[in-house]
Amino acid sequence: MAAILDGKACAAAYKANIAAEVQQILARGGRKPHLAAILVGNNGASETYIASKVKTCGEIGFESTLIRFPESVTEAELLETIQKINKQAEVDGLLVQLPLPAHINEHTVTLAIDPEKDVDGFHPGSLGRMMLGLPGFLPATPKGIMMLLEHYGIKTSGMEAVVIGRSHIVGSPMSVLLSRNTEPGNCTVSLCHSKTRNLEAHTRQADLVVAALGKPEFLKADMVKPGAVVIDVGITKISDTSSPKGYKIVGDVAFEEVAQKASWITPVPGGVGAMTIAALMQNTLEASLRRQGLKQA
Ligand code: NAP
């Protein structure tokens, strides 16, 4: 039976450290780190993610500002607001919650964010720095997974790793981070996607599998090597009449059966989701330390 990579507990430990650093900043005469977030429309999942980011800011002593726009906002209006926040000296981090409505170009919006405030790590400058191994903001979900592996002392060096899903925000950067010359890292990585032939042949060879495709319970026990480390990024809401809420959150891994075979596994919820927020907060803290001249870029 696999041991649990407890994202909730790990995130709590990181958040306690961040909260302690905030107290030190204040004691040195600095100000609270400040995260600004822009939310467009009323997408239920986005509302939930933003609410938990704002709540976490309060818990760890950050300032936060939430700017909401209706679905009908124009790209020009959104860009104008981003430019305004870019210039606000007291704001350290700025994120625009994705996805955006179809009439707004996500790349244009991402590019408009000041790279020094790009705490989601989606700006091409941040992604380029990641490719080169230079210091910068790493995308929050892959960064959170690396923090989780490090926290549990999982030695990934030399592992065969398979990442399923190649999105710009999760799968692709995850494959880069796992292949970098770092610990955790130093994996030999295969990046699989919807056109991959015989995906099972890849996953059965893998010492580490990261499932990030958004297909509930896709990864079954017969697709996993005994003793593999399994990371489940998926979050899908499915209806569940037995739950008081009427729904449950399901990952991309068939948890019960895969847990019988894996050595380590992340649960959903309480795994990668919690770490994503902790990583975002870590990025915001670093942005603030640099902005306040308390840390070198
Ligand atoms: P996405 O942009 O929809 O990308 C999905 C990827 O999976 C694509 O690369 C797609 O391949 C691939 N894929 C789809 N079906 C496949 C199949 N049958 N076999 C192999 N590959 C397949 O998704 P995303 O934004 O990366 O999110 C993935 C999941 O993670 C979602 O459930 C999302 O809600 C969740 N998520 C969780 C967190 C967190 O904090 N836990 C953060 C972000 C996202 P193609 O490129 O060929 O289309």
Residues whose N, C-alpha, C, O or C-beta is under 5 A from the ligand:
A	BS01	NAP	T141 I164 G165 R166 S167 V170 G171 C192 H193 S194 K195 A212 L213 G214 V233 G234 I235 T236 V272 G273 T276
